[in-house]
Amino acid sequence: MRKPVAVLLGLGLVAAAFAGLALAVVLGVLTASIVAVARMTGRLQPAMVRTAREDGRGGSGTPRQYRVWNDGRGTIIDM
C-alpha cells in the first residue's frame, strides 16, 4: 500500500515542478514582450527633469550662477 502512494506523491511532485517551470517561462516571456513593446513604442524614455528657479518658483528659468573659487586646498564650486 505504501508503494503506490509513494509513486503517486512522486508523480505529483514532478508535475508540480513542471507546472512551476512552465509558469516561470510564461511570466518571463510576458515580461520580455511587454518591455520590447514599450521600447519600440518609445514609452521607456527618461523623463526630463525641470530645475527650480532661484526665486523659489518652479519651472525652468534663467540658468543659475555658480560661484567657483580656489581656497588653496582645492577648488570649491558653490551651486
Sequence and secondary structure as in RCSB ss.txt:
>XXXX:A:sequence
MRKPVAVLLGLGLVAAAFAGLALAVVLGVLTASIVAVARMTGRLQPAMVRTAREDGRGGSGTPRQYRVWNDGRGT
IIDM
>XXXX:A:secstr
 HHHHHHHHHHHHHHHHHHHHHHHHHHHHHHHHHHHHHHHHTTT         TTS  S  S    EEEE SSSE
EEE 
